[in-house]
Amino acid sequence: MMGLEILVLVLYGLCLAFILGFSLTQWQLTRLATQARQQPQAPPPAPAEWPRVTVQLPVYNELNVVERVIDAAAALDYPPDRLHIQVLDDSTDESVALAAARVAQHQAQGLRISHVRRPSRQGYKAGALRHGLDETDGEFIAIFDADFVPDPDFLRRTLPYFDSPEVGVVQTRWGHLNETDSLLTRLQAFALNAHFLVEQSGRSQGGHFINFNGTGGVWRRTCIADAGGWHTDTLTEDLDLSYRAQLRNWQFVYLPQVVTPAELPEQMDALKSQQYRWTKGAAETARKHLGRVLRDPQVPAATKRHAVFHLLNSTVFVAILLMTLLSVPLVVLQSVARLRPAFQFASVFMLGFAPLMVYYHASWRWSGGRRGAPLGFVAQFLLFLSVSMGLALHNTGAVLSGLAGQASEFVRTPKLGRGIRGRIRRRYRTGGLGWLTLCEALLCLYALGGIGLALRTGNYGLVPFHALVATGYGAIVWYSVLHARRA
């Protein structure tokens, strides 16, 4: 019995240690991002001659937004003789006709725009991007997903930053077209703002690996080729190519001041499909590149440490799920006198959530949060933390599948087309209720049982954790059921 008790404590301690390491890394990125904000750089001058640019729009069954993204690309303010737009259309529904009609309309107005169709969807988005490169002569490649709406001056604001031949990518910050539509979209914006305002800025300031975010950025074509082109063996082709390019010593420039608006998933099944792709793809990329990064003598030790937590950040969900499962037995173990010193020591590691608060608070302020409303931030942070915990079961499956090298389909995140009249709200479903939702409901009850056990034994140390977990899984189940019923 003693051995089992020790195993529970060791596993729980390892989870806490990993979360502490991750949190301290985010805190350091906050310091670096603060330095970057205090040292603004003047934009470089426009080039004497604007280069040839290809704008790639990879789309797949996007009835709600395909016309909008084509029109946004067509409205880019750039010399027409230097611009080529590719609609990389792998669609299998009537959105093909909508895209074709829009392309024909802009072609009639003198724009160089192509409607590119492949025989199959092989390689998914990465395959479409790679196929498109064979049919264009652009020196620089701008990429926008179907739900993005770039401003007309996007190319004129980004291309001057390729003033050095070593610069391979210029990435912009994502904006949110529908941030205030629901609690779900507000929490997503809260998380993404932290990534773009703090994490990306901090990594860039510190000279660490950053990533092209799959959209809202521009590649130098020779950088793509030198790094080996688009690979199709991960679900995050953007992160994969980013690491391969930076290991080849290409420089990435991040522009937080240039915002490219996009749409956030509004439904739980769409959010889960996006989370699955991101978390599994990051694990696949870690499996593919982390060993190479750690062995590379040219990569500084600090950058290696940041790369570990960058590529393994989705492993936090595995740690949270393990902590959840172990937390109820720990309520009982807190009554064992000989184990109390271990719990007192573990309480130090619980402070690992404090650096995360600093990280998210900086993002909250920089994205417009009011300095005089600390309670508003605390409520937002706790809700975000709770819902993130509620996604731990779903995302753990994705992480373990990615680390194991199991192949899976690229399921894109359908968007509803905010503000577009006649949009088809429920045409594209990525999943419904099933065993996973049932397990999430059981974990909610499990956490509530932990609270009940704490009240019975008088060991209240884990009550806040159980309250967050119960709320998070309850919210996930609620939205899953609600959106499935609406469908």
C-alpha positions in Angstrom: 0.0 0.0 0.0 2.9 2.3 0.8 4.3 1.8 -2.7 1.0 2.8 -4.2 0.9 6.0 -2.1 4.4 6.9 -3.2 3.5 6.3 -6.8 0.5 8.6 -6.6 2.6 11.3 -5.0 5.5 11.0 -7.5 3.2 11.1 -10.5 1.3 14.1 -9.1 4.6 15.8 -8.3 6.0 15.3 -11.8 2.9 16.8 -13.3 3.2 19.9 -11.0 6.9 20.2 -11.9 6.2 20.2 -15.6 3.5 22.8 -15.2 5.8 24.9 -13.1 8.5 24.7 -15.8 6.0 25.6 -18.5 4.7 28.5 -16.4 8.2 29.9 -15.7 8.9 29.8 -19.4 5.8 31.8 -20.2 6.8 34.3 -17.5 10.2 34.7 -19.1 8.5 35.3 -22.5 6.4 38.0 -20.8 9.5 39.8 -19.7 10.9 39.6 -23.3 7.7 40.7 -24.8 7.6 43.7 -22.4 11.1 44.6 -23.6 10.0 44.4 -27.2 7.1 46.8 -26.5 9.5 49.2 -24.9 11.8 49.2 -27.9 9.6 49.8 -31.0 11.3 49.7 -34.3 10.6 52.0 -37.2 9.3 50.1 -40.3 11.8 49.7 -43.1 11.3 51.7 -46.3 9.3 50.3 -49.2 11.4 48.5 -51.8 12.3 50.5 -54.9 10.5 47.9 -57.0 7.7 45.7 -55.5 8.4 42.0 -55.9 6.2 39.4 -57.5 3.8 38.0 -54.9 1.4 35.0 -55.0 -1.5 35.0 -52.6 -2.6 31.5 -51.8 -6.1 30.8 -50.5 -6.5 27.1 -49.5 -10.2 26.3 -49.2 -12.2 23.2 -48.6 -16.0 23.2 -48.5 -16.4 26.8 -47.2 -19.8 27.9 -48.5 -20.1 30.6 -45.8 -16.8 32.4 -46.3 -15.2 31.4 -49.7 -16.5 34.5 -51.5 -15.5 36.8 -48.7 -11.8 35.7 -48.7 -11.6 35.8 -52.5 -12.9 39.4 -52.5 -10.5 40.4 -49.6 -7.6 39.1 -51.6 -8.8 40.8 -54.7 -9.0 44.1 -52.8 -5.3 44.0 -51.8 -3.6 47.3 -52.7 -0.7 46.0 -54.8 0.6 46.5 -58.4 -1.6 44.2 -60.5 1.2 43.2 -62.7 3.1 41.9 -59.7 0.3 40.0 -58.1 -1.1 36.5 -58.6 -4.0 35.1 -56.5 -4.5 31.3 -56.3 -7.7 29.9 -55.0 -6.5 26.4 -54.0 -9.9 24.7 -54.0 -10.1 21.1 -52.8 -13.9 21.4 -52.2 -16.4 18.7 -53.0 -19.7 20.7 -52.6 -21.4 23.6 -54.3 -18.9 26.0 -52.9 -16.8 25.1 -56.0 -19.3 26.9 -58.2 -19.3 30.0 -55.9 -15.5 30.2 -56.0 -15.4 29.7 -59.8 -17.9 32.5 -60.3 -16.1 34.9 -58.0 -12.7 34.1 -59.7 -14.3 34.7 -63.2 -15.7 38.0 -62.0 -12.3 39.3 -60.8 -10.6 37.9 -64.0 -13.0 40.0 -66.0 -11.8 43.0 -64.2 -8.2 42.3 -65.2 -6.9 40.6 -62.1 -4.6 37.7 -62.4 -6.4 35.1 -60.3 -6.5 31.3 -60.8 -9.0 28.7 -59.6 -6.7 25.7 -58.9 -8.3 22.3 -58.6 -6.5 19.0 -57.8 -7.5 15.5 -58.8 -7.6 14.5 -55.0 -7.2 16.1 -51.6 -3.9 14.2 -51.0 -1.8 15.9 -48.4 -4.7 18.1 -47.4 -3.6 21.8 -46.9 0.1 21.1 -47.2 -0.5 19.2 -50.4 -2.6 22.1 -51.8 0.1 24.7 -51.0 2.8 22.5 -52.5 0.7 22.0 -55.7 0.0 25.7 -56.0 3.7 26.6 -55.9 4.2 24.5 -59.1 1.8 26.8 -60.9 3.0 30.3 -60.0 6.1 32.5 -60.3 5.7 34.5 -57.1 9.0 35.4 -55.3 6.9 35.7 -52.1 4.0 33.7 -51.0 1.2 35.1 -48.8 -1.2 32.6 -47.3 -4.7 33.2 -45.9 -7.1 30.6 -44.6 -10.7 30.8 -45.7 -12.0 32.7 -42.6 -9.4 35.5 -42.8 -10.1 39.0 -44.1 -6.7 40.8 -44.7 -6.7 44.6 -44.9 -6.0 46.1 -48.3 -2.6 47.4 -47.2 -1.4 44.0 -45.9 1.3 43.4 -48.5 2.6 46.9 -48.4 3.0 46.7 -44.7 4.7 43.3 -44.6 6.9 43.0 -47.7 9.3 45.8 -46.7 10.5 43.6 -43.8 12.1 41.2 -46.3 14.9 43.9 -46.5 17.5 41.3 -45.5 18.0 38.1 -47.7 18.1 36.0 -44.5 14.5 36.8 -43.7 12.4 33.9 -44.7 9.0 34.7 -43.1 7.0 37.7 -41.9 4.1 36.7 -39.6 1.3 39.1 -38.5 -1.0 39.0 -35.5 -4.5 37.5 -35.7 -7.5 39.7 -35.0 -11.0 38.4 -34.1 -14.1 39.3 -36.1 -16.5 37.6 -33.7 -14.7 37.9 -30.3 -17.7 39.3 -28.4 -20.3 36.9 -29.8 -20.3 34.4 -26.9 -18.4 33.2 -23.9 -16.7 30.6 -26.1 -15.4 33.1 -28.5 -14.2 35.5 -25.7 -12.2 32.7 -24.1 -10.6 31.7 -27.4 -9.6 35.3 -28.0 -8.2 35.5 -24.5 -5.9 32.5 -25.3 -4.9 33.6 -28.8 -4.2 37.2 -27.7 -1.7 35.7 -25.2 0.0 33.7 -27.9 0.3 36.6 -30.3 0.9 39.5 -28.0 3.2 37.8 -25.5 4.5 34.4 -26.7 5.3 35.2 -30.3 6.7 38.7 -29.3 8.8 37.2 -26.5 10.2 34.4 -28.7 11.1 36.9 -31.4 12.7 39.3 -29.0 14.8 36.5 -27.4 15.9 35.1 -30.7 14.1 31.8 -30.0 12.2 29.6 -32.5 8.8 31.0 -33.4 6.3 29.7 -35.9 4.5 30.7 -38.9 0.8 30.4 -37.8 -0.5 28.8 -41.0 -2.1 32.0 -42.2 -1.8 35.7 -42.0 1.9 35.7 -43.1 4.3 35.8 -46.0 7.0 33.3 -47.0 10.1 33.9 -49.2 9.8 31.2 -51.8 13.4 30.3 -51.7 13.1 29.7 -47.9 10.3 27.2 -48.5 12.4 25.4 -51.1 15.6 25.5 -49.0 13.8 24.0 -45.9 12.5 21.1 -48.0 9.0 22.4 -49.0 5.7 21.6 -47.5 5.6 18.1 -45.8 2.4 16.2 -45.2 3.4 14.0 -42.3 2.0 16.3 -39.5 -1.3 18.0 -39.0 0.6 21.3 -38.4 2.5 21.8 -41.6 3.1 25.4 -40.6 5.0 24.5 -37.4 6.9 21.7 -39.1 8.2 23.9 -41.9 8.9 26.8 -39.4 11.3 24.6 -37.4 13.0 23.2 -40.6 13.5 26.7 -41.9 14.9 28.1 -38.7 17.2 25.1 -38.3 18.5 26.2 -41.7 19.3 29.6 -40.1 16.4 31.5 -41.8 15.2 34.5 -39.8 11.5 35.0 -38.9 10.1 38.5 -38.4 7.0 38.9 -36.2 4.8 42.0 -36.6 2.3 42.3 -33.7 1.3 45.8 -34.9 -0.1 44.4 -38.1 -3.4 42.7 -37.4 -5.1 40.3 -39.8 -8.8 39.7 -38.8 -10.2 36.2 -38.7 -13.2 34.3 -37.4 -13.2 32.2 -34.2 -15.0 28.8 -34.1 -18.5 29.4 -32.6 -19.5 25.8 -32.0 -18.0 23.2 -29.6 -17.5 20.5 -32.3 -15.6 23.0 -34.5 -13.5 24.2 -31.5 -12.6 20.6 -30.6 -11.6 19.8 -34.2 -9.3 22.8 -34.2 -7.9 21.9 -30.8 -7.3 18.3 -31.9 -5.4 19.4 -35.0 -3.3 21.9 -33.2 -2.4 19.6 -30.2 -1.8 16.5 -32.2 0.2 18.4 -34.8 2.4 20.0 -32.2 3.1 16.5 -30.7 3.9 15.2 -34.2 6.3 18.1 -34.8 8.0 17.5 -31.4 8.4 13.8 -32.3 9.9 14.8 -35.6 12.2 17.7 -34.6 12.8 18.0 -30.9 15.7 15.5 -30.8 17.3 17.3 -33.7 17.0 20.7 -32.0 18.5 19.4 -28.7 21.4 17.8 -30.6 22.2 20.8 -32.7 25.4 22.5 -31.3 24.5 25.8 -33.0 21.3 26.2 -31.0 21.9 28.0 -27.7 20.9 26.3 -24.5 18.2 28.8 -23.7 16.6 28.4 -27.1 16.6 24.6 -26.7 14.8 25.0 -23.4 12.2 27.3 -25.0 11.8 24.8 -27.9 11.1 22.0 -25.4 8.1 23.9 -23.9 7.1 25.3 -27.3 6.8 21.9 -29.0 5.6 20.1 -25.9 3.1 22.8 -24.7 0.1 20.6 -25.6 1.5 18.0 -23.1 0.2 20.3 -20.4 -3.2 18.7 -21.1 -1.8 15.2 -20.3 -0.5 16.6 -17.0 -3.8 18.2 -16.1 -5.7 15.0 -16.9 -3.3 12.9 -14.7 -3.7 15.4 -11.9 -7.4 15.2 -12.2 -7.4 11.4 -11.9 -5.0 11.5 -9.0 -6.6 14.3 -7.2 -9.4 12.4 -5.5 -7.1 9.7 -4.0 -4.9 12.6 -2.8 -7.8 13.9 -0.8 -7.6 10.6 1.2 -3.8 10.6 1.4 -3.8 14.1 2.9 -5.1 12.5 6.1 -2.0 10.2 6.4 0.3 11.9 8.9 3.6 10.6 7.4 2.8 12.1 4.0 2.0 15.6 5.2 5.5 16.9 4.6 5.2 15.8 0.9 2.0 17.8 0.6 3.6 20.8 2.1 6.4 20.6 -0.3 4.0 20.1 -3.2 2.2 23.3 -2.3 5.3 25.2 -3.5 4.8 23.7 -7.0 1.1 24.8 -6.9 2.5 28.4 -7.2 3.3 27.4 -10.8 -0.1 28.9 -11.8 1.1 32.3 -10.6 3.5 33.0 -13.5 0.7 32.0 -15.9 -1.4 34.8 -14.3 1.3 37.3 -15.1 1.6 36.0 -18.6 -2.2 36.3 -19.3 -2.6 39.6 -17.4 0.0 41.2 -19.7 -1.9 40.0 -22.7 -5.2 41.1 -21.2 -3.8 44.7 -20.7 -2.1 44.9 -24.0 -5.3 43.8 -25.9 -7.4 46.5 -24.2 -8.2 45.2 -20.7 -8.8 48.0 -18.3 -6.2 48.6 -15.6 -8.8 49.4 -13.0 -10.8 46.2 -13.4 -8.6 43.4 -11.9 -11.7 41.4 -10.9 -12.7 41.3 -14.6 -9.3 39.8 -15.4 -9.4 37.3 -12.6 -12.9 36.1 -13.6 -11.8 35.8 -17.3 -8.6 33.9 -16.3 -10.3 31.5 -14.0 -13.0 30.7 -16.6 -10.3 30.2 -19.3 -8.3 28.0 -16.9 -11.4 26.0 -16.1 -12.5 25.4 -19.7 -8.9 24.5 -20.7 -9.0 21.8 -18.0 -12.3 20.6 -19.4 -10.6 20.1 -22.7 -7.8 17.9 -21.2 -9.4 14.6 -21.9 -10.1 15.4 -25.6 -6.6 17.0 -26.1 -4.7 14.2 -24.3 -6.0 11.7 -26.8 -4.7 14.0 -29.6 -1.3 14.4 -27.9 -0.7 10.7 -27.3 -1.8 9.9 -30.8 0.7 12.4 -32.2 3.6 11.2 -30.0 2.8 7.6 -31.1 3.0 8.6 -34.7 -0.6 7.5 -35.6 -1.8 9.0 -38.8 -5.2 10.8 -39.0 -7.3 12.9 -41.3 -6.9 16.6 -41.5 -10.2 17.9 -40.3 -10.5 21.6 -41.0 -12.4 24.0 -38.7 -15.6 25.1 -40.4 -16.6 28.8 -40.1 -20.0 30.3 -40.2 -19.3 33.6 -41.9 -20.0 36.3 -39.3 -22.1 39.1 -40.8 -22.7 37.3 -44.1 -26.3 37.2 -45.1 -27.8 33.8 -45.9 -24.9 31.9 -44.3 -25.6 28.1 -43.8 -25.2 27.8 -40.0 -25.2 24.0 -39.7 -24.0 22.7 -43.0 -20.6 21.5 -41.8 -20.4 19.3 -38.7 -17.1 17.8 -37.5 -18.5 15.6 -34.7 -21.4 15.0 -32.4 -22.2 13.5 -29.0 -20.5 10.2 -28.2 -18.4 8.3 -25.7 -16.1 11.2 -25.3 -18.9 13.5 -24.1 -20.0 10.8 -21.7 -16.5 10.5 -20.3 -16.3 14.3 -19.9 -19.6 14.2 -17.9 -18.2 11.4 -15.7 -15.1 13.5 -15.0 -17.3 16.4 -14.0 -19.0 14.1 -11.5 -15.7 12.7 -10.4 -14.4 16.2 -9.5 -17.7 17.0 -7.7 -17.1 13.8 -5.8 -13.7 15.1 -4.8 -15.3 18.2 -3.3 -17.8 16.0 -1.4 -15.0 13.8 -0.1 -13.1 16.9 1.0 -16.1 18.2 2.9 -16.4 14.8 4.6 -12.7 14.4 5.6 -11.9 18.1 6.3 -9.1 18.2 3.7 -9.9 21.3 1.7 -6.6 21.8 -0.1 -7.8 20.5 -3.5 -11.3 22.0 -3.4 -10.3 25.0 -5.7 -8.8 22.5 -8.2 -11.8 20.3 -8.1 -14.1 23.3 -8.5 -12.2 24.4 -11.7 -12.2 20.9 -13.1 -15.9 20.3 -12.5 -16.8 23.7 -14.0 -14.6 23.1 -17.0 -16.0 19.7 -17.9 -19.5 20.8 -17.1 -19.1 23.7 -19.6 -17.7 21.4 -22.3 -20.6 19.0 -21.9 -23.1 21.8 -21.8 -21.9 23.4 -25.0 -21.5 20.0 -26.7 -25.1 19.1 -25.9 -26.4 22.6 -26.7 -24.8 22.8 -30.1 -25.7 19.2 -31.0 -29.3 19.9 -30.2 -29.3 23.1 -32.3 -27.8 21.1 -35.2 
